[in-house]
Amino acid sequence: MKVSLILKIVGALHIAIGGMMLGMLIFSVETMVASTLEPLTPQLLMAIRGFADVVAASQIGIGLLLIICSYIKDLSATKMVLLGEVALMTCALCVATFNTLNGGTIVDGGRLHHSG
């Protein structure tokens, strides 16, 4: 498979993920947060939206960057762009794995425990 096609596919996936995140922010943040133990306050809702919209915009921007980079004619340069994408996704996987394994152990989901 050509490197330019791979960059276009991965770029389209980034744009799709960013678009889905924006859709969740617009339509269902209240239902996602309602399942937590903490009461939903406007400050909490704005904090969640503040982080999530930055991540969604970054995903869309990375997708557009990859699609634009797919038009680079130099094969070694496009391979470097693809290598950068692999490094980015490796970091994202490491962070997701850390958060999944340590949610409740180190971070404890942001809840405070009061001693009796």
Phi and psi restraints in degrees (value plus and minus 20) as a CYANA .aco file:
   2 LYS   PHI     -91.6   -51.6
   2 LYS   PSI     126.6   166.6
   3 VAL   PHI     -83.3   -43.3
   3 VAL   PSI     -57.5   -17.5
   4 SER   PHI     -84.6   -44.6
   4 SER   PSI     -55.8   -15.8
   5 LEU   PHI     -89.1   -49.1
   5 LEU   PSI     -59.5   -19.5
   6 ILE   PHI     -81.1   -41.1
   6 ILE   PSI     -63.8   -23.8
   7 LEU   PHI     -82.9   -42.9
   7 LEU   PSI     -58.9   -18.9
   8 LYS   PHI     -86.6   -46.6
   8 LYS   PSI     -61.3   -21.3
   9 ILE   PHI     -86.0   -46.0
   9 ILE   PSI     -66.9   -26.9
  10 VAL   PHI     -85.3   -45.3
  10 VAL   PSI     -58.8   -18.8
  11 GLY   PHI     -82.1   -42.1
  11 GLY   PSI     -62.0   -22.0
  12 ALA   PHI     -84.8   -44.8
  12 ALA   PSI     -56.3   -16.3
  13 LEU   PHI     -85.0   -45.0
  13 LEU   PSI     -61.2   -21.2
  14 HIS   PHI     -81.4   -41.4
  14 HIS   PSI     -63.6   -23.6
  15 ILE   PHI     -84.3   -44.3
  15 ILE   PSI     -60.0   -20.0
  16 ALA   PHI     -84.5   -44.5
  16 ALA   PSI     -63.1   -23.1
  17 ILE   PHI     -83.9   -43.9
  17 ILE   PSI     -64.3   -24.3
  18 GLY   PHI     -82.2   -42.2
  18 GLY   PSI     -60.2   -20.2
  19 GLY   PHI     -85.2   -45.2
  19 GLY   PSI     -60.1   -20.1
  20 MET   PHI     -85.7   -45.7
  20 MET   PSI     -58.6   -18.6
  21 MET   PHI     -84.1   -44.1
  21 MET   PSI     -61.8   -21.8
  22 LEU   PHI     -83.8   -43.8
  22 LEU   PSI     -58.2   -18.2
  23 GLY   PHI     -82.4   -42.4
  23 GLY   PSI     -61.2   -21.2
  24 MET   PHI     -85.3   -45.3
  24 MET   PSI     -57.9   -17.9
  25 LEU   PHI     -84.8   -44.8
  25 LEU   PSI     -60.4   -20.4
  26 ILE   PHI     -93.8   -53.8
  26 ILE   PSI     -59.9   -19.9
  27 PHE   PHI    -125.8   -85.8
  27 PHE   PSI     -43.2    -3.2
  28 SER   PHI    -164.2  -124.2
  28 SER   PSI       8.1    48.1
  29 VAL   PHI     -85.9   -45.9
  29 VAL   PSI     -59.7   -19.7
  30 GLU   PHI     -81.0   -41.0
  30 GLU   PSI     -60.0   -20.0
  31 THR   PHI     -92.8   -52.8
  31 THR   PSI     -51.5   -11.5
  32 MET   PHI     -89.5   -49.5
  32 MET   PSI     -58.5   -18.5
  33 VAL   PHI    -103.5   -63.5
  33 VAL   PSI     -42.1    -2.1
  34 ALA   PHI     -83.4   -43.4
  34 ALA   PSI     -41.5    -1.5
  35 SER   PHI    -102.6   -62.6
  35 SER   PSI     -23.6    16.4
  36 THR   PHI     -99.6   -59.6
  36 THR   PSI     144.5   184.5
  37 LEU   PHI     -99.1   -59.1
  37 LEU   PSI     -45.7    -5.7
  38 GLU   PHI     -96.9   -56.9
  38 GLU   PSI     126.5   166.5
  39 PRO   PHI     -88.7   -48.7
  39 PRO   PSI     123.0   163.0
  40 LEU   PHI     -99.4   -59.4
  40 LEU   PSI      95.2   135.2
  41 THR   PHI    -132.6   -92.6
  41 THR   PSI     138.2   178.2
  42 PRO   PHI     -79.4   -39.4
  42 PRO   PSI     -52.8   -12.8
  43 GLN   PHI     -86.6   -46.6
  43 GLN   PSI     -62.1   -22.1
  44 LEU   PHI     -85.0   -45.0
  44 LEU   PSI     -62.8   -22.8
  45 LEU   PHI     -82.4   -42.4
  45 LEU   PSI     -61.6   -21.6
  46 MET   PHI     -89.2   -49.2
  46 MET   PSI     -54.1   -14.1
  47 ALA   PHI     -85.7   -45.7
  47 ALA   PSI     -62.7   -22.7
  48 ILE   PHI     -84.9   -44.9
  48 ILE   PSI     -66.7   -26.7
  49 ARG   PHI     -84.0   -44.0
  49 ARG   PSI     -56.0   -16.0
  50 GLY   PHI     -82.0   -42.0
  50 GLY   PSI     -62.6   -22.6
  51 PHE   PHI     -95.1   -55.1
  51 PHE   PSI     -63.0   -23.0
  52 ALA   PHI     -88.7   -48.7
  52 ALA   PSI     -56.6   -16.6
  53 ASP   PHI     -91.5   -51.5
  53 ASP   PSI     -49.2    -9.2
  54 VAL   PHI     -87.4   -47.4
  54 VAL   PSI     -62.4   -22.4
  55 VAL   PHI     -84.9   -44.9
  55 VAL   PSI     -63.0   -23.0
  56 ALA   PHI     -83.7   -43.7
  56 ALA   PSI     -64.0   -24.0
  57 ALA   PHI     -84.2   -44.2
  57 ALA   PSI     -57.3   -17.3
  58 SER   PHI     -85.0   -45.0
  58 SER   PSI     -60.6   -20.6
  59 GLN   PHI     -82.4   -42.4
  59 GLN   PSI     -64.0   -24.0
  60 ILE   PHI     -85.0   -45.0
  60 ILE   PSI     -62.0   -22.0
  61 GLY   PHI     -84.1   -44.1
  61 GLY   PSI     -61.7   -21.7
  62 ILE   PHI     -84.3   -44.3
  62 ILE   PSI     -60.0   -20.0
  63 GLY   PHI     -81.2   -41.2
  63 GLY   PSI     -65.6   -25.6
  64 LEU   PHI     -84.8   -44.8
  64 LEU   PSI     -59.1   -19.1
  65 LEU   PHI     -81.1   -41.1
  65 LEU   PSI     -63.6   -23.6
  66 LEU   PHI     -86.8   -46.8
  66 LEU   PSI     -59.5   -19.5
  67 ILE   PHI     -85.3   -45.3
  67 ILE   PSI     -61.2   -21.2
  68 ILE   PHI     -84.7   -44.7
  68 ILE   PSI     -61.3   -21.3
  69 CYS   PHI     -87.7   -47.7
  69 CYS   PSI     -38.8     1.2
  70 SER   PHI     -87.9   -47.9
  70 SER   PSI     -35.1     4.9
  71 TYR   PHI    -109.9   -69.9
  71 TYR   PSI     -18.5    21.5
  72 ILE   PHI     -89.4   -49.4
  72 ILE   PSI     111.9   151.9
  73 LYS   PHI    -104.9   -64.9
  73 LYS   PSI     -44.0    -4.0
  74 ASP   PHI     -95.5   -55.5
  74 ASP   PSI      96.8   136.8
  75 LEU   PHI     -83.9   -43.9
  75 LEU   PSI     -59.1   -19.1
  76 SER   PHI     -87.4   -47.4
  76 SER   PSI     -55.0   -15.0
  77 ALA   PHI     -88.2   -48.2
  77 ALA   PSI     -61.3   -21.3
  78 THR   PHI     -87.9   -47.9
  78 THR   PSI     -53.1   -13.1
  79 LYS   PHI     -87.0   -47.0
  79 LYS   PSI     -54.9   -14.9
  80 MET   PHI     -86.7   -46.7
  80 MET   PSI     -58.7   -18.7
  81 VAL   PHI     -83.2   -43.2
  81 VAL   PSI     -63.4   -23.4
  82 LEU   PHI     -85.0   -45.0
  82 LEU   PSI     -57.3   -17.3
  83 LEU   PHI     -84.1   -44.1
  83 LEU   PSI     -59.4   -19.4
  84 GLY   PHI     -82.6   -42.6
  84 GLY   PSI     -58.2   -18.2
  85 GLU   PHI     -85.1   -45.1
  85 GLU   PSI     -61.0   -21.0
  86 VAL   PHI     -82.9   -42.9
  86 VAL   PSI     -62.0   -22.0
  87 ALA   PHI     -84.0   -44.0
  87 ALA   PSI     -61.7   -21.7
  88 LEU   PHI     -81.8   -41.8
  88 LEU   PSI     -65.7   -25.7
  89 MET   PHI     -90.5   -50.5
  89 MET   PSI     -50.2   -10.2
  90 THR   PHI     -85.3   -45.3
  90 THR   PSI     -62.9   -22.9
  91 CYS   PHI     -83.4   -43.4
  91 CYS   PSI     -62.0   -22.0
  92 ALA   PHI     -83.8   -43.8
  92 ALA   PSI     -59.6   -19.6
  93 LEU   PHI     -85.6   -45.6
  93 LEU   PSI     -61.0   -21.0
  94 CYS   PHI     -82.9   -42.9
  94 CYS   PSI     -63.0   -23.0
  95 VAL   PHI     -85.5   -45.5
  95 VAL   PSI     -63.8   -23.8
  96 ALA   PHI     -83.7   -43.7
  96 ALA   PSI     -60.3   -20.3
  97 THR   PHI     -85.2   -45.2
  97 THR   PSI     -64.8   -24.8
  98 PHE   PHI     -79.1   -39.1
  98 PHE   PSI     -67.3   -27.3
  99 ASN   PHI     -84.8   -44.8
  99 ASN   PSI     -56.2   -16.2
 100 THR   PHI     -90.3   -50.3
 100 THR   PSI     -65.4   -25.4
 101 LEU   PHI     -93.8   -53.8
 101 LEU   PSI     -51.3   -11.3
 102 ASN   PHI    -125.8   -85.8
 102 ASN   PSI     -15.7    24.3
 103 GLY   PHI     -85.2   -45.2
 103 GLY   PSI      93.1   133.1
 104 GLY   PHI      82.6   122.6
 104 GLY   PSI     -35.2     4.8
 105 THR   PHI    -122.1   -82.1
 105 THR   PSI     -80.1   -40.1
 106 ILE   PHI    -113.5   -73.5
 106 ILE   PSI     -73.1   -33.1
 107 VAL   PHI    -101.1   -61.1
 107 VAL   PSI     -56.4   -16.4
 108 ASP   PHI      42.3    82.3
 108 ASP   PSI      12.6    52.6
 109 GLY   PHI      41.4    81.4
 109 GLY   PSI      -5.0    35.0
 110 GLY   PHI      62.3   102.3
 110 GLY   PSI     -16.7    23.3
 111 ARG   PHI    -106.2   -66.2
 111 ARG   PSI     125.6   165.6
 112 LEU   PHI    -119.9   -79.9
 112 LEU   PSI     116.6   156.6
 113 HIS   PHI    -126.5   -86.5
 113 HIS   PSI     109.1   149.1
 114 HIS   PHI    -123.5   -83.5
 114 HIS   PSI     111.2   151.2
 115 SER   PHI    -104.5   -64.5
 115 SER   PSI     112.1   152.1
